[in-house]
Amino acid sequence: MPQWQGKSKGNKTGYRIFVFVIRKLGVYPAYVILIFVAFYYFLFSSSTSKHIYQYFRNRIGFGRWKSIFKIYRNYFLLGQTLLDKVIMMAGIGNKFTYEFDGEENLREIVRKGKGGILISAHVGNWEAAGHLLKRLNTKVNVVMFDGEHQQIKDYLNEVTGGRNFNVIVVRNNISHVYAIGEALQKNELICLHADRFVSGTKTITRQFLGEDAKFPLGPFALASTFKVPVSFVFAFKESLSHYHFYGSELFEFDNSVSRQEYTDGLIATFVKEVEYKVKKYPEQWFNYYNFWKNEHAG
């Protein structure tokens, strides 16, 4: 069974050090430091490395040695994407370039005036395209679990100055649902990840990369409840300084089908889309726990 606990690695001190280096020396010197940080995790994070090895070996189909090498590459890319996210959100000078597929779909959401839901996964780094979301001229709300929120929200707000970015925390009560509803009424965007869940939440099982895996039902149930336009969004790093953003065609509630049918359709399309993207960018899979129900090392 998946064992994600609703918390992500990282701390405020680490962010402060890297932001200091970026502001004083630039992005690339910070990447040089990441070479050593990634190697540390490669050597000493066996609890997460074993799961990412199983992913490369069993789900992607790489050989043993290639899978081991890809573990390091994965940690290195994760570090880059975390730094890039802060750089973009804080407006720190950089030379990043972007290719946008589907920007018109997100603009269409704003034009409709009902708000919208952007669903993604812990792959790539779609947050790095934050300046695109700002160009949409509407507020962006990112939904996070409490563990993630406690570690990074305060410092991100400090660095970014709260630029067009708001965090909605998922708590044990349903206060986050009311916050989402209020944001949608203001024609704001809600950003959700739909590949992780914590114990006690509702899930649905779908085949993903050849093996059954559980996905959270909540993001898709919210979409069918509020009946606002939905787009699946991703951004993948294609070089040290270039990102490729994807925004899918819109999904809108059809009164001729039931909420259950609409929800099932969203889930099926999302899982298929994530699978396609992961096969195209296998090194940018950032789930470090037993994602599949019956996973074995090979």
PABA-276083 format. One record per residue (C-alpha): residue in one letter; x, y, z. Coordinates in steps of 0.2 Angstrom, whole numbers, plus 5000, padded with zeros to 4 digits. Example, Ala and Ser with C-alpha at 12.3 -4.5 7.8 and 13.67 -1.06 7.14 Angstrom:
! PABA-276083
A506249785039 S506849955036 
This chain:
! PABA-276083
M500050005000 P500650184997 Q501550255012 W501550445009 Q501250535025 G500750705019 K502450785021 S503850825009 K505750835012 G506551015013 N506651145026 K506751335028 T508651345031 G508951245015 Y507951365005 R508751515013 I510551455008 F510051424990 V509151584988 F510651674995 V511751594982 I510551624968 R510451804972 K512251834975 L513051724962 G511651664950 V510651504946 Y512051394939 P513251404954 A511751344965 Y511551204953 V513351164956 I513051144975 L511551034970 I512750904962 F513450874980 V511750884988 A511050754976 F512550644978 Y512250644997 Y510450594995 F510950464982 L512150384995 F511150405011 S509250405007 S509050225005 S507250235011 T506750334996 S508050274984 K507350094984 H505650154978 I506350264964 Y507450114959 Q505850004958 Y505050134948 F506450144935 R506749954935 N505049884936 R503850014929 I504950104916 G505949944911 F507750014913 G509149894917 R509949874934 W511449994932 K510450124922 S509150124935 I510450154949 F511150294938 K509450374936 I509150384954 Y510550514955 R509850604940 N508150604948 Y508750684964 F509750814954 L508250864944 L507150874959 G508350994967 Q508351094951 T506451104950 L506351154969 L507551294966 D506751344949 K505051354958 V505651484971 I506551584957 M505051604947 M503851634961 A505051764968 G505451854952 I507251824954 G508251864938 N508551714927 K508751654909 F507451524908 T506451504892 Y504751424890 E503751334877 F501851334880 D500651204874 G498851254879 E498951424886 E497451464876 N496451334887 L496951424903 R496451594896 E494751514891 I494451464909 V494651644915 R493651714901 K492151604906 G492151684923 K491751534933 G493451494940 G494351334936 I495251184943 L497051144937 I497450964941 S499250904940 A500450774948 H502150764957 V503050754940 G504050894932 N503851064939 W502251154932 E502451284946 A503951354936 A502751424923 G502051534937 H502351694927 L501151624914 L499851604927 K500051784932 R499751834914 L498051764916 N497551904927 T496751804941 K497251744957 V498051564959 N497651454974 V498751304977 V497951164988 M499251084999 F499250955013 D499651025030 G501350935032 E501951025016 H501251185021 Q502051195038 Q503751165030 I503851295016 K502351405015 D502951545027 Y504651555018 L503951555001 N502751695006 E504251785013 V505251764997 T503951794984 G502951934993 G501351834991 R501451874972 N499751814965 F499951654975 N498851584989 V498951424999 I497351325004 V497851195017 V496951025017 R496450995035 N495450865044 N493850965043 I493051035027 S493651215029 H494751195013 V493151155003 Y492351315008 A493951415004 I493951324987 G492151374984 E492451554988 A493951564977 L493051494962 Q491651624965 K492951754962 N493451674946 E495151614953 L496051464949 I496251314960 C497851204958 L497751024964 H498950874964 A497950714961 D499250574963 R499550574982 F498350534997 V498450515015 S497750375026 G495850385028 T495450485012 K494450404998 T495450334984 I495050244967 T496150104959 R496750114941 Q498150034931 F499650144929 L501250094921 G500649914920 E500149894939 D498649944950 A498950104959 K497850204970 F497350394966 P496450514977 L494650534973 G494550714981 P495150824967 F494050744954 A492550744966 L492850934969 A492850964950 S491150874948 T490450954963 F490851134958 K490551104939 V491951224934 P493151204919 V494551084922 S496251074914 F497750954917 V499351054918 F501150994918 A502851074915 F504450974912 K506251034912 E507050994895 S508751084898 L509551184912 S508651334906 H507151274896 Y505351224902 H503951144892 F502251184898 Y500651084894 G498851134897 S497551014891 E495951044883 L494551094895 F493450964903 E491751034907 F490250954916 D488950884905 N487150884912 S486750734901 V487950624912 S487950584930 R489250664942 Q489950484944 E490150464925 Y490950634924 T492150594938 D492650424931 G492950504914 L494050634922 I495050504932 A495350394917 T495950534906 F497050604920 V497950434923 K498150414905 E498950584903 V500150564917 E500650394911 Y501050474894 K502050614901 V503050504913 K503550394899 K504150544889 Y505050624905 P505450464916 E506750554926 Q505550684932 W504450574943 F504550634961 N503550514971 Y504750434984 Y503650304992 N502850134987 F501650214974 W501050044968 K500049914978 N501149764974 E502849824970 H504449714971 A506249754968 G506949664952 
